[in-house]
Amino acid sequence: MWQLITDNLPMLMEGSGETLVMTFVSALFAYLIGVPLGVALILTDKDGLRPMRAFNAVLGWIVNVGRSIPFVILMLVIAPLTRLIVGRPSAPRRPSCRWLWPQRPLWRAWWSSP
């Protein structure tokens, strides 16, 4: 094990350095873009120092769309894995809860109790 690590140490160090650079650069961009947007949203809020309802609504919509982009990318990446496991790229049309069927009497007792 140690031999494998020592043989590949230069490659591991290079990869770790590249990962740290990518992390810090992306964090820098997130702060440079996110902090001014957040300040603008707070300032133009209805209780802010410079209330501008239309500007705040448009900027809020843009920020919310931007926040959902990573999830959309995740869904696109996960679809092939889901197809591999389930056999189709999305979930079944109706949930399969057959494993809950034995608990049905407990549900009735729980819902009927005062």
Secondary structure, 3 states (H helix, E strand, C coil): CHHHHHHCHHHHHHHHHHHHHHHHHHHHHHHHHHHHHHHHHHHCCCCCCCCCHHHHHHHHHHHHHHHHHHHHHHHHHHHHHHHHHHCCCCCCCCCCCHHHHHHHHHHHHHHHCC
